[in-house]
Amino acid sequence: MRFRAASLPAAAAVSIVLLASNGAGAQSADPVSARISAQSLRGHLSFLASDLLEGRATPSRGQDLAAEYIAAQFRRAGLEPAGNDGYFQVSDWKYAERDMSQFAFTVQAGGKTLSVPASAVDLRVREAVSLKDAAVVTMPWLEAMKDAARADGKLLVLSMPADRRAAYEDLRKFTGKPALLVLVDGSRTQGSAANGWLVEEGPPRPRDAMRSVVLYDAPAAAALSAGNATVTLNVPGPVERAVKLRNVVGVLRGSDPKLKDTYVMLTSHYDHLGIRNGDIYNGANDDGSGTVSVIEIASSLAAQKTRPRRSIVFMTFFGEELGLVGSRYYGKHPVFPIKDTVADINLEQIGRTDDSEGARVNAANLTGFDYTSISATLQRAGKKVGVKLVKHPVNSDRYFAQSDNQSLADAGVPAHTLSVAYEFPDYHGKDDDWDKIDYENMARIDRMVALGLLDIANSGKAPAWSAVPNAAKYLEAAKKLK
Ligand SMILES: [Zn+2]
């Protein structure tokens, strides 16, 4: 709450100035904007980000409840169901999980035995591990990177350097083959408590390729680095079970005889992190905000007297937090032909205005700002409702591949993610709650998005990739669709 209190006066002042400069009533002048309200957004989000939904982890009952709620709102709006089971695009997965009550990690040193709790580790190893009184090899980081083979077959303990990003780069190139790697990380005291994963085909992700345990327990770390320590470790193996996961999808059918078979998408992810170490991670801004905006914009556009010329697809994805899993599934199993999909606007984190870089009101960022013609369309729409669409100097390009737009961009569809704040207090924290959202601002952002979507849907000219180096591979993918 403290961040909210600090940013409110400034936020209020800025919005008054902008409204005045746009003329009174600018925000409710058109019928699409008039049907988008802060109050409605607040109502939806107070449910989706409530404790009852337990953080909407993939997979969980809380997530299933969220999916049912979103489907109910699509039904209320009058969208046509577009999944293989009503509004649900259901997919079958295997979920692997280990029984952490069987986890044991002890360090024996200097006649003492220290026990490490499960909450103080992250396990980057998929299979069972069983070590009894294993001797430990410790080395300084740089030495280990140079002399990788020295600890082959042994239990290697390394202290993570302060620059985590560089350290993980080093590890990607590390050629040693220790029996197990223990990475001591002094920057935190608790792990992510994520002990389950979706079983996916293909090779393991880079950071899981090397068997490692990240250790956050300071006393155990000290005992390990003092030398002459031994380790006893039991990591239980995973047990797999079948799960069903759901993207939620509805369509507002277009009116033009030809253009109605082309599609403009509005997307968000409705999953979040679930419960960790006993705390519920409600994910109100990430990405409850995008999800309720998809609902609200769908409801406004479906209520208009005239249908858009192209069809508009409204969709919320599961599994973004696990690595864009739901949108990648859609990319491989599209409901509407990719070659006829002309654009995707993905919404992420559009409710919080207390950006870590300073208050951000009546403004939004777009990833890949220079990559397609969509930014110009959204900018025009923003002018009508007093919102500025801007390019973040660094994060616009850096974050292009970090959200669900990527799954469609890879297939060649002009696709962006729109956000108000990229970084905000409580990001991926337990206090990302619905009462910290700036609903009036979110409503204005949604009006811009709705008008922009409509502009794309009514234009005979489809958005196109620009000839900029960073967009070259997407432009190539788009050419292949023709
Ligand atoms: Zn997110």
Residues whose N, C-alpha, C, O or C-beta is under 5 A from the ligand:
A	BS01	ZN	D286 D287 E348
